[in-house]
Amino acid sequence: MSQRKTVAALAICIAIAAVIAATTGIVSSQGPGPYQYPSIRGESVTIYGKGIYQHMSAEVAIQGIAHDYVTLFIGVPLLLLSLIWAGKNSLKGRFLLAGTLGYFFVTYLFFLTMGTFNQLFLVYASLLGLSFFALALTLLSFEVPKLPAQFHERTPVKLAGGFLIFSAFSIAMLWLSIVVPPLLDGSIYPPSLEHYTTLIVQGLDLGLLLPLAFVSGILLLRKNPWGYLLTPVYIVFLSILMTALTAKIITMGLNGYNIVPVVFIIPTFAALSVWCAVLLLKNVATSSRTSRMEQIHMTQPAH
């Protein structure tokens, strides 16, 4: 019970801090406006020049604002709804809560490491810490060895596991298409690096998130108990993150940036992620205390 109360307190703090961070990102407008800035590599970069993201490049700043909209109007409500659902001893609710907490953890890991220093630095740091510990406690609340029995026989294991493997491979190829060509032709630095020190998103994806997706998919295909934990959580997280990425792409397109081929790739993955998440959650037992094996046992006649 104390663990559940701790997660609830952490989640409420996350919701409050995220509302502050996202709202500030959306409504802040101070600053001189766009201007050109020479990077350390001698390239001219258009700086956004307005609001909390005023020192970031124009292309990345508008993506940050689009991400804020998704956090404010999808992430926070989903966090609170999943918290209430999980509080009713629902296994589905806990999967949804863990995936949503994963979204907040990764979101503010990116904001803290990629965003230029601003007034929200301590808020981002707090959100990173709060979401990490809330996610860890939620994951530890699952009885992993029992999870396979708490999914119905019709659970689309091959579909969900295969999708995670395919999406991890596809996004890895997309990022490598940005990183590898400059290394091969000797220019070294991709144009998307702009005035930043490194490619944070691509680095964390290639080094951490995509391998995790790949391994989760493999474990589920093998019907390993850890696959039944990691895959639903990861796909819920991916559903929200891909929705944020879709919002970013739409915003970039409306501002005149080239969004091909990602305009076809990311929304497709977003739709598939949501579909897989719904299918997996539909096939979870309604109560964390009622497993498939227990249901079978109860229907058998006594000897």
WOVEN-V288723 format. One record per backbone hydrogen bond with DSSP energy under -1.0 kcal/mol. CO is the residue of the C=O (numbers start at 0). NH is the residue of the N-H. E is the energy in kcal/mol with one decimal. If there is no record, write none. Layout:
BEGIN
co->CO nh->NH e->E
co->CO nh->NH e->E
END
This chain:
BEGIN
co->0 nh->4 e->-2.2
co->1 nh->5 e->-2.2
co->2 nh->6 e->-2.4
co->3 nh->7 e->-2.3
co->4 nh->8 e->-2.5
co->5 nh->9 e->-2.5
co->6 nh->10 e->-2.8
co->7 nh->11 e->-2.2
co->8 nh->12 e->-2.0
co->9 nh->13 e->-2.3
co->10 nh->14 e->-2.5
co->11 nh->15 e->-2.3
co->12 nh->16 e->-2.6
co->13 nh->17 e->-2.9
co->14 nh->18 e->-2.0
co->15 nh->19 e->-1.9
co->16 nh->20 e->-2.6
co->17 nh->21 e->-3.1
co->18 nh->22 e->-2.3
co->19 nh->23 e->-2.1
co->20 nh->24 e->-2.1
co->21 nh->25 e->-1.8
co->22 nh->26 e->-2.7
co->23 nh->27 e->-2.1
co->29 nh->50 e->-2.6
co->34 nh->46 e->-3.2
co->36 nh->44 e->-3.1
co->38 nh->41 e->-2.0
co->42 nh->38 e->-3.4
co->44 nh->36 e->-2.3
co->45 nh->57 e->-2.9
co->46 nh->34 e->-1.4
co->48 nh->32 e->-2.7
co->50 nh->53 e->-1.5
co->52 nh->55 e->-1.9
co->53 nh->48 e->-2.2
co->55 nh->47 e->-3.0
co->56 nh->60 e->-2.7
co->57 nh->61 e->-1.8
co->59 nh->63 e->-2.0
co->60 nh->64 e->-1.9
co->61 nh->65 e->-1.9
co->62 nh->66 e->-2.4
co->63 nh->67 e->-1.9
co->64 nh->68 e->-1.8
co->65 nh->69 e->-1.7
co->66 nh->70 e->-2.4
co->67 nh->71 e->-2.7
co->68 nh->72 e->-2.6
co->69 nh->73 e->-2.2
co->69 nh->74 e->-2.5
co->70 nh->75 e->-2.8
co->73 nh->77 e->-2.2
co->74 nh->78 e->-2.2
co->75 nh->79 e->-2.2
co->76 nh->80 e->-2.6
co->77 nh->81 e->-2.6
co->78 nh->82 e->-1.8
co->79 nh->83 e->-2.0
co->80 nh->84 e->-2.5
co->81 nh->85 e->-3.0
co->82 nh->86 e->-1.9
co->84 nh->87 e->-1.2
co->85 nh->88 e->-1.5
co->88 nh->287 e->-1.4
co->89 nh->93 e->-1.7
co->90 nh->94 e->-2.1
co->91 nh->95 e->-2.5
co->92 nh->96 e->-2.5
co->93 nh->97 e->-2.7
co->94 nh->98 e->-2.4
co->95 nh->99 e->-2.2
co->96 nh->100 e->-2.6
co->97 nh->101 e->-2.1
co->98 nh->102 e->-1.6
co->99 nh->103 e->-1.9
co->100 nh->104 e->-2.5
co->101 nh->105 e->-2.5
co->102 nh->106 e->-2.7
co->103 nh->107 e->-2.3
co->104 nh->108 e->-1.3
co->105 nh->109 e->-2.2
co->106 nh->110 e->-2.3
co->107 nh->111 e->-1.8
co->108 nh->112 e->-1.8
co->109 nh->113 e->-3.0
co->110 nh->114 e->-1.0
co->117 nh->120 e->-1.8
co->119 nh->123 e->-2.9
co->120 nh->124 e->-2.4
co->121 nh->125 e->-2.3
co->122 nh->126 e->-2.6
co->123 nh->127 e->-2.4
co->124 nh->128 e->-2.2
co->125 nh->129 e->-3.1
co->126 nh->130 e->-2.3
co->127 nh->131 e->-1.9
co->128 nh->132 e->-2.2
co->129 nh->133 e->-2.3
co->130 nh->134 e->-2.4
co->131 nh->135 e->-2.6
co->132 nh->136 e->-2.4
co->133 nh->137 e->-2.0
co->134 nh->138 e->-2.6
co->135 nh->139 e->-2.2
co->138 nh->141 e->-1.3
co->141 nh->143 e->-1.2
co->142 nh->145 e->-1.4
co->143 nh->146 e->-1.4
co->146 nh->149 e->-1.8
co->147 nh->150 e->-1.2
co->148 nh->291 e->-3.9
co->149 nh->284 e->-2.7
co->151 nh->154 e->-1.6
co->154 nh->156 e->-2.6
co->155 nh->159 e->-2.6
co->156 nh->160 e->-2.7
co->157 nh->161 e->-2.3
co->158 nh->162 e->-2.3
co->159 nh->163 e->-2.0
co->160 nh->164 e->-2.1
co->161 nh->165 e->-2.7
co->162 nh->166 e->-3.0
co->163 nh->167 e->-2.3
co->164 nh->168 e->-2.2
co->165 nh->169 e->-2.7
co->166 nh->170 e->-2.5
co->167 nh->171 e->-2.0
co->168 nh->172 e->-2.2
co->169 nh->173 e->-2.0
co->170 nh->174 e->-2.5
co->171 nh->175 e->-2.6
co->172 nh->176 e->-1.7
co->174 nh->177 e->-1.1
co->174 nh->178 e->-2.0
co->175 nh->179 e->-2.7
co->179 nh->183 e->-2.0
co->180 nh->184 e->-2.3
co->181 nh->187 e->-2.8
co->186 nh->188 e->-2.9
co->189 nh->192 e->-1.9
co->190 nh->193 e->-1.4
co->192 nh->195 e->-2.4
co->197 nh->199 e->-1.2
co->198 nh->202 e->-2.4
co->199 nh->203 e->-2.8
co->200 nh->204 e->-2.4
co->201 nh->205 e->-2.7
co->202 nh->206 e->-2.3
co->203 nh->207 e->-2.0
co->203 nh->208 e->-2.0
co->204 nh->209 e->-2.8
co->207 nh->211 e->-1.8
co->208 nh->212 e->-2.2
co->209 nh->213 e->-2.6
co->210 nh->214 e->-2.8
co->211 nh->215 e->-2.4
co->212 nh->216 e->-2.3
co->213 nh->217 e->-2.2
co->214 nh->218 e->-2.6
co->215 nh->219 e->-2.1
co->216 nh->220 e->-2.4
co->217 nh->221 e->-1.8
co->218 nh->223 e->-2.9
co->219 nh->222 e->-1.7
co->223 nh->226 e->-1.3
co->223 nh->227 e->-1.1
co->225 nh->229 e->-3.0
co->226 nh->230 e->-1.9
co->228 nh->232 e->-1.5
co->229 nh->233 e->-2.9
co->230 nh->234 e->-2.7
co->231 nh->235 e->-2.1
co->232 nh->236 e->-2.3
co->233 nh->237 e->-3.0
co->234 nh->238 e->-2.1
co->235 nh->239 e->-1.6
co->236 nh->240 e->-2.5
co->237 nh->241 e->-3.0
co->238 nh->242 e->-1.3
co->239 nh->243 e->-2.0
co->240 nh->244 e->-2.4
co->241 nh->245 e->-2.3
co->242 nh->246 e->-2.1
co->243 nh->247 e->-2.0
co->244 nh->248 e->-2.3
co->245 nh->249 e->-2.4
co->246 nh->250 e->-2.2
co->247 nh->251 e->-2.5
co->248 nh->252 e->-2.5
co->249 nh->253 e->-2.4
co->250 nh->254 e->-1.1
co->251 nh->256 e->-2.5
co->252 nh->255 e->-1.6
co->258 nh->262 e->-2.7
co->260 nh->263 e->-2.0
co->260 nh->264 e->-1.5
co->261 nh->265 e->-2.1
co->264 nh->268 e->-2.3
co->265 nh->269 e->-2.5
co->266 nh->270 e->-2.4
co->267 nh->271 e->-2.4
co->268 nh->272 e->-2.5
co->269 nh->273 e->-2.3
co->270 nh->274 e->-2.2
co->271 nh->275 e->-2.6
co->272 nh->276 e->-2.6
co->273 nh->277 e->-2.4
co->274 nh->278 e->-2.4
co->275 nh->279 e->-2.6
co->276 nh->280 e->-2.5
co->277 nh->281 e->-2.2
co->280 nh->283 e->-1.4
co->282 nh->151 e->-2.6
co->286 nh->289 e->-1.6
co->290 nh->294 e->-1.9
co->291 nh->295 e->-2.3
co->292 nh->296 e->-2.4
co->293 nh->297 e->-2.1
co->294 nh->298 e->-1.1
END
